[in-house]
């Protein structure tokens, strides 16, 4: 049985995943309490592989959690266009050629599900190839007005089925699978 590729991400009410400069300081519910349990630990335990774009990777290591590797114990792949790139800490493997083809093959290997972290350009490639099995999107009660869009555009029609909704602190988590 194939592993699932899961897009687990938050979006502003108007469809942005980050500010134009990549900041995600607005990712919070109505109460402003940063310690609300959103069920992340349960999700995180269901995956063993993380896929992200180069910009997201740089944001994680330089801004969001410098000095701490937040994906410890997970296999991590970073899509990049930079040839001969390496990570001296052996935390990640860089994928230069056809990341969607690489992940399609990885999906057939034994293991838990695969988390498509982001960013927008990488998500767009996966959507255009229609290889995301599950979409878990949390809508944050914020209108940003501008930023990095979740869906870039010119996508194929993908029919989805809503399988779960949850509300937490003014946020709405929607879980869809392909029909």
Protein Blocks (a to p, Z undefined) as FASTA:
>chain_A
ZZdddddddddfkopabdfkopaklgccfkopakbcehlmmmmmmpcbdcddfklmmmmm
mmmmghiafkgoiacddddfbehiacfklmaccdfbhkllmmmmmmmpgcdddddfbdfk
lmmmmmmnopafbdcdddddbdehiacdfblbjpacdddddfbdcdeehiacdddddZZ
